[in-house]
Structure formats: structure tokens, C-alpha cells
């Protein structure tokens, strides 16, 4: 079953079970997927859907930080609930050691030698690690690999 179909199935299940918080998060995700499909006039595959999920999770993290600083714990709790639902749709994440070893391999493949090649390596890393690793972790690993 494709990821998009699984999300639609989960929406129906959330409706039947009257899980309002889960339903709201799944509807939000489906709306983002549909918006991307309409804007680009394409049918999204699982990799693109994972990219959207990743983007929504990053937005939730930023919102949680902002709401916590503003003292709005009610809104921060709502965002963290949505984030927990969205994380169910991500594939297994790579560990820090796995990211470092794959980044080292990628740097060797591209023949990158210094910090000036950061953009080239990150462009390749983005396509390789999309949805499989936290891109902040990947960026730190690329910086470390290019400085040594």
C-alpha cells in the first residue's frame, strides 16, 4: 500500500473512532499533499509525501518552540500531538553514525575537498537522505567531513 493510501485509510479510521486530534492532523497532511499535487499537476510518490511530512514536522517543532516561549502551553501541546501523529508516517530514521558514514562515502564519491564544496555535497545529500535523516544532522556531518 502506498503511503498516501495509508494516510487516507487512517483518516477514515480516525473518523470512525472519533479521534478528533488524530483526524485533524491527518486532514492537515492530506490537504498539504493535495495542494502540492494541484500546484505542480503531478501525482506524488512516497518520497515526495515523506518530504511533505518532514516539512510539516519541522513547522510543528518551530511552532512548539515559539508557543513555549510565549507561555502558550495549550497550543504547544496541540502542536506536539499533531507532530506525534505525523511522525507515524516517516520511515525509520538513520542513526548519527550511519549518517556520518554515508556522508563520508558521498563526499568521497563527489570528490569534495573543502568547505567550498558544501553546496554541491548538500544538494546530493538532500536527495539521498530525504525523509531518512534529520537534515540538520546531515548538514553538521557534511561540515565535519569537509573540514577534516
N, C-alpha and C positions, 0 to 999 in steps of 0.2 A: 504494500500500500504506500502510495506517495505521501509525503509529509503534508501536503495541502489537503489531501483527502482525510488524513488522520485528524487534522485540525477541525475540519468541517464535521467529522463524526463526533469529536469531543464537544463541539458546540451543541449538537443535538442531545448528547448525553447530559451536559450541564443544564440544558433546558428541562429535560425530563426529571432530573434530580433536584431541580430548583436551587441550584448553586449560583446565586446572583454574582458573587465576586468572580468566580471562575468564568462564568458566561460573559461578563463584561470584558475581561482580559482577552478571551478568545475572540470575541467580536471585534475588539480593537485590532488584534493581529490580522484577522481576515480582512478588515477594512484597509489596512496598510498594504496587504498583498494585492487586493483588488485595485487599489489606487495605482500601484506600480504597474500592474498589468494593463490598465486602461491608459495610463500616461505613455507607456512605451509600446503599446499594442502588441504584446507578446504573452505567451503562456510561461509562467515562471516554473523553473525546475527546483529540485530540492536544495541545491546550492544557493540559489537566489533567495529562496524562502528562509534559509538559515541566516543569510546575510541580513534580511529584514528583522528576524527575531533578535539577532545580535545588536542591531541598531536600536531596537525598542528597549532592550535590556540596558544598554548604555544610557538611554534617555531616562529610564527609571532610576538608575544609580545617581545620575546628576540631580534628579528631582528629589530623591531621598535626602541627599546632602543639603540641598537648598532648604527643604522643609524642616529638616532637623535644626539647622542654624537659625531658622526663623521661629522655632518653637512650636511648629505645627505638627505635632506627633500624629494626629489623626490622619492627616494627608500623607505623612511619611509611611504610616502603617498600610494605607491603601496602596501606595506605590510598591511597597515591598511585597504585598500579596500578589499584585499583578506580575512583579518580577519573578516570583516563585513559580507562577503558572507558566510564564514564558520560557523559563529555564528547562521545563519538561520537554521542549521541542528542539533543544540543542543536542548535537551528538556528543559523545564522550570527549572531554577536553584533554589536550595533551599536557603532560606534566612539564615543569620548568626544565628538567633535564632533557626531556625529549625535544622541547623547543630549541634548546641550546645546540643539541647535536644536529638537528635538521637545519638550523640556521648556519652552522659551520659548514655543512655539506652544500648548502645553497650559495654561500659566499665563495666556496671553492669552485663550484660549477660556473659561476658568473665571472670568476677571476677578479673579484673586487679586492682592492688593496688598502683603501684608506677611507676616512670619513667622507671624502668627496663622492664616494660611490653609494652613500646611504640611500639616495632616492632610487637608484637602479635596483638595489637589493630589496628595499621595502616594496617596490612595485611588484617584484616577483614573489615576495613573501606574502603579500596581500592575497594573491590568487591561490597560493599554496596552503595558507593557513586559515582561509575564510571559514569561520564557524567552528574551527577545530581548536583554536587557541585564542587567548586574550591578546589583542593586537598591541596593547601596552607592554605586555611581557615580551612579545616578539620584537618590538622596537628596541627595548632595552638589551635584548640578546644580540640584535644586529649591531647596535652601538658598541657593545663589548667586543664582539667578534672583529669589527673593523678597526678598533683601537689597538688590538693586540697584534 
